[in-house]
Amino acid sequence: MKKVLVFAMIMLLVAAGICSAATKLKLGTTVNEQDSFQVAAEKFKALVEERTGGAYVIEIYPNGSLGGESDMLDSMTMDMLDMGIITSGPFVNFAPMMGVLDMPFLFANNAEAYKVLDGEIGQELLDTLEAAGLKGLAYAERGFRNVTNSVRPVNNAEDLKGLKLRVMENEVYTATFRALGVNATPMQWADALTAMQQNTIEGEENPINVIFSYGLWDYNQKYVTLDRHSYSTAIITMSLEAYKRLDPETQKIFKQAAQEAAEHERQWVADQEAGQLRAIKEHGVQVVENPDVESFRSAVQSVYSAYPKYKDTIARIQALLAK
């Protein structure tokens, strides 16, 4: 009996040793557990843990518990945070060429975006992050962005003029909305929620998934306009130093798991969108589904002229999409 007990204790100690040997990596997001980023994070976690045999454990920290998106990127550049799923907006502040993906009306639909992002151009842009100490693993999706506000229905570009809207902390987004006559106010998402509650801003712009998952009707957002002014990615990002600590085979596992998680999340977004839009309407939000998009396009052409550094990449994107 004593031998059995001793053996059992040894096995427990061995098991504990195996568990303690697992490398734990923190992955942060600023979103809640109902958001598509959480879907991507959970899929990525499951794939990595399964394919590394539990040698790597991904700990997910939602709700901005590790800071805002710019804060988390800063932490990753300093190797103080392992990973994050970050909306495309702040990346231009770390790698200027990433801003090309934020240009207004660059993509007509999701298929066009995926063709660029999952190909050579998308990879080249991710590679520019390394100079800032970041490793872009894959493009998940935030989606096509739409305007919400508390003041009036927006049917065309003229209706936007004078509205005070939150935009991401990104110079391209700021330039786009200023070209539309908006009082564009860059701020982090958590601050935007408070500002909408307090009526210090009148609206914001985000995909349907965000409008729904945050219940923006509870933040005084009475009107939504499906103008789809830009397609926003969500990059599964790693500290470059943390990535370099992985052996080559594990690096491949992380990259493949990130791509699969991104594609899984994209499909989830597509599957959910119609029901989410219906629920938004059921909460009393007035949705303008067919605004005068050409009026928006015309108003933002000056943004393309303002960024000549993106001209060649935009030309490559357009040539690829024309094939």
C-alpha positions in Angstrom: 0.0 0.0 0.0 2.8 2.3 0.9 4.4 1.6 -2.5 1.2 2.5 -4.3 0.9 5.8 -2.4 4.6 6.7 -3.1 4.1 5.9 -6.8 0.9 8.1 -6.9 2.7 11.0 -5.2 5.6 10.7 -7.7 3.2 10.8 -10.6 1.4 13.8 -9.2 4.8 15.6 -8.8 5.7 14.7 -12.3 2.4 16.0 -13.6 2.8 19.2 -11.7 6.3 19.6 -13.1 5.0 19.2 -16.6 2.3 21.8 -16.0 4.7 24.2 -14.4 7.1 23.8 -17.4 4.5 25.1 -19.8 5.3 28.6 -21.2 2.4 31.0 -20.5 1.9 33.8 -22.9 -0.5 36.8 -22.3 -2.8 37.9 -25.1 -4.7 41.2 -24.6 -7.6 42.8 -26.3 -9.7 45.8 -25.5 -13.0 44.2 -26.3 -15.6 42.3 -24.3 -16.2 38.5 -24.4 -19.1 38.9 -26.9 -16.8 40.4 -29.6 -15.3 38.7 -32.6 -11.8 39.3 -31.3 -12.6 37.0 -28.4 -13.7 34.4 -31.0 -10.3 34.7 -32.7 -8.4 34.6 -29.4 -10.1 31.5 -28.2 -9.5 29.7 -31.5 -5.9 30.7 -31.6 -5.5 29.5 -28.0 -7.0 26.1 -28.7 -4.9 25.5 -31.8 -1.6 26.6 -30.2 -2.1 24.5 -27.0 -3.2 21.5 -29.0 -0.4 21.6 -31.6 2.4 22.3 -29.0 1.1 19.5 -26.7 0.4 22.0 -24.0 4.0 23.3 -24.0 2.5 26.8 -24.6 -0.5 28.2 -22.9 -2.3 31.3 -24.1 -3.9 33.4 -21.4 -6.6 35.8 -22.8 -7.1 39.2 -21.1 -10.1 41.0 -22.6 -11.8 44.3 -21.7 -8.7 46.4 -21.9 -7.4 44.9 -18.7 -3.8 45.2 -20.1 -4.4 48.7 -21.5 -5.7 50.4 -24.6 -4.6 49.2 -28.1 -1.7 51.7 -28.4 -0.7 50.9 -24.8 -0.5 47.2 -25.6 1.5 47.8 -28.8 3.9 49.9 -26.8 4.2 47.1 -24.3 4.9 44.5 -27.0 7.6 46.7 -28.5 9.3 46.7 -25.1 8.8 42.9 -24.7 6.5 43.6 -21.7 3.5 41.9 -23.3 3.5 38.8 -25.4 0.6 39.2 -27.7 -2.5 41.1 -28.6 -5.3 41.3 -31.2 -5.3 44.9 -32.2 -7.5 46.9 -34.6 -5.5 48.2 -37.6 -5.9 51.9 -36.5 -2.9 52.3 -34.2 -0.4 50.5 -36.3 0.3 53.5 -38.5 2.0 55.1 -35.5 4.5 52.2 -35.4 4.9 51.4 -39.1 3.8 54.2 -41.4 3.2 52.0 -44.4 0.4 50.2 -42.5 -1.7 53.3 -43.0 -2.4 52.3 -46.7 -4.9 49.7 -45.5 -6.9 52.5 -43.8 -7.5 54.5 -46.9 -11.2 55.2 -47.5 -13.1 52.9 -49.9 -9.9 50.9 -50.7 -11.9 47.6 -50.9 -15.4 47.1 -52.3 -16.0 43.8 -50.4 -14.5 41.2 -48.1 -13.2 39.0 -50.9 -11.1 41.9 -52.2 -9.7 42.6 -48.8 -8.8 38.9 -48.2 -7.1 38.7 -51.6 -4.7 41.5 -50.7 -4.2 40.7 -47.0 -3.6 37.0 -47.4 -1.2 37.5 -50.3 2.2 39.1 -51.0 1.2 42.7 -50.3 -0.4 41.8 -47.0 2.8 40.0 -45.9 5.1 42.8 -47.0 3.1 45.2 -44.8 3.2 42.9 -41.8 7.0 42.7 -42.3 7.3 46.4 -41.8 6.2 46.0 -38.2 9.4 44.2 -37.3 11.4 47.5 -37.3 9.2 48.6 -34.4 9.7 45.4 -32.5 6.4 43.8 -33.5 5.6 40.5 -35.3 2.3 40.5 -37.3 1.1 36.9 -37.5 -2.2 37.2 -39.4 -5.0 39.5 -40.3 -8.2 38.8 -38.5 -11.2 41.1 -39.1 -12.8 44.1 -37.6 -14.8 44.7 -40.8 -16.3 47.4 -42.8 -16.8 50.5 -40.7 -20.1 52.5 -40.5 -21.0 55.8 -38.8 -23.2 56.0 -35.8 -24.5 59.2 -34.0 -26.9 60.6 -31.6 -28.1 63.6 -33.6 -29.7 62.8 -37.0 -29.9 60.3 -39.8 -26.9 60.5 -42.2 -28.0 59.9 -45.7 -25.1 61.6 -47.5 -21.8 63.3 -46.9 -23.5 66.7 -46.3 -25.4 65.2 -43.3 -22.1 64.4 -41.6 -20.8 68.0 -41.5 -20.4 69.4 -38.0 -20.9 66.1 -36.1 -18.3 65.4 -33.4 -17.3 61.8 -33.9 -14.7 59.6 -32.2 -12.2 58.1 -34.7 -9.3 55.7 -34.0 -5.9 57.2 -33.1 -4.8 57.1 -36.7 -3.9 60.0 -39.0 -5.6 58.5 -42.1 -8.9 58.1 -40.2 -8.6 61.6 -38.9 -7.9 63.0 -42.3 -10.8 61.1 -43.9 -13.4 62.5 -41.5 -12.0 66.0 -41.5 -12.4 65.9 -45.3 -16.0 65.0 -44.6 -16.4 68.1 -42.5 -16.6 66.1 -39.2 -15.1 67.3 -35.9 -12.9 64.2 -35.8 -11.8 63.3 -32.3 -9.1 60.6 -32.0 -9.4 58.6 -28.7 -9.1 55.1 -27.4 -12.2 53.0 -27.3 -12.8 52.9 -23.6 -12.6 56.7 -23.5 -15.1 56.8 -26.4 -17.7 54.8 -24.6 -17.5 57.2 -21.6 -17.6 60.2 -23.9 -20.7 59.0 -25.7 -22.5 58.4 -22.4 -21.6 61.9 -21.3 -22.5 63.4 -24.7 -19.1 65.0 -25.0 -19.0 63.3 -28.5 -22.0 62.7 -30.7 -20.9 59.5 -32.4 -18.3 57.1 -33.7 -17.6 54.7 -36.6 -17.3 50.9 -36.3 -18.5 47.7 -37.9 -21.9 46.1 -37.2 -20.3 43.6 -34.8 -19.0 46.3 -32.5 -22.2 48.3 -32.6 -24.1 45.2 -31.6 -21.7 43.6 -29.1 -21.4 46.9 -27.1 -25.1 47.8 -27.4 -24.3 51.3 -28.6 -28.0 52.1 -28.4 -27.3 52.4 -24.7 -24.6 55.0 -25.4 -27.0 57.4 -27.1 -26.4 56.1 -30.6 -29.8 56.5 -32.3 -28.7 56.4 -35.9 -26.5 54.1 -38.0 -25.4 54.6 -41.6 -24.0 51.7 -43.5 -21.6 53.7 -45.6 -18.8 51.1 -45.3 -16.2 53.8 -45.6 -13.2 51.6 -44.8 -12.3 48.0 -44.1 -10.6 47.5 -40.8 -8.3 44.6 -40.0 -7.5 43.2 -36.6 -3.9 42.0 -36.5 -2.9 39.0 -34.4 0.3 40.5 -33.1 3.2 39.3 -31.1 6.2 40.9 -29.4 9.1 40.3 -31.9 11.3 39.3 -29.0 8.8 36.8 -27.7 8.4 35.4 -31.2 12.2 35.1 -31.6 12.3 33.0 -28.4 10.2 30.4 -30.1 12.1 27.6 -32.0 11.5 27.6 -35.8 8.9 24.8 -35.6 6.9 26.5 -32.9 7.0 29.8 -34.9 5.4 27.9 -37.8 2.7 26.6 -35.4 2.0 30.1 -34.1 1.7 31.6 -37.6 -0.5 28.8 -39.0 -2.7 28.9 -35.9 -3.1 32.7 -36.2 -4.1 32.4 -39.9 -6.6 29.7 -39.1 -8.0 31.6 -36.2 -8.3 34.7 -38.4 -10.2 32.8 -41.1 -12.4 31.2 -38.4 -13.2 34.7 -37.0 -13.9 36.2 -40.4 -16.5 33.4 -41.1 -18.0 34.0 -37.6 -18.4 37.7 -38.4 -20.1 36.9 -41.7 -22.5 34.4 -40.1 -23.5 36.8 -37.3 -23.9 40.1 -39.2 -27.5 39.8 -40.5 -28.8 38.8 -37.0 -26.8 41.5 -35.3 -28.2 44.2 -37.7 -31.7 42.9 -37.1 -31.2 43.2 -33.3 -29.8 46.7 -33.6 -33.0 47.7 -35.4 -35.1 46.0 -32.8 -33.5 48.2 -30.1 -34.9 51.3 -31.8 -31.9 52.3 -33.8 -32.7 53.9 -37.2 -30.5 52.3 -39.8 -29.8 54.0 -43.2 -28.9 51.0 -45.3 -28.4 52.7 -48.7 -26.8 56.1 -48.2 -25.4 58.1 -51.1 -22.0 56.4 -51.0 -20.8 58.4 -54.0 -21.1 61.6 -52.0 -18.8 60.1 -49.4 -16.3 58.9 -52.1 -16.1 62.3 -53.7 -15.6 64.1 -50.4 -12.6 62.0 -49.4 -10.6 62.0 -52.7 -8.3 64.7 -51.2 -7.1 62.0 -48.7 -5.5 60.1 -51.5 -3.7 63.2 -52.7 -2.5 63.9 -49.2 -0.6 60.5 -49.0 1.6 60.2 -52.0 3.8 57.7 -50.1 1.0 55.1 -50.5 0.6 55.7 -54.3 2.7 52.8 -55.5 1.2 50.3 -53.0 -2.3 51.4 -53.9 -1.5 51.0 -57.5 -0.3 47.4 -56.8 -3.5 46.7 -54.8 -5.7 48.0 -57.6 -3.8 46.0 -60.2 -4.2 42.8 -58.2 -7.9 43.4 -57.7 -8.4 44.1 -61.4 -7.1 40.5 -62.3 
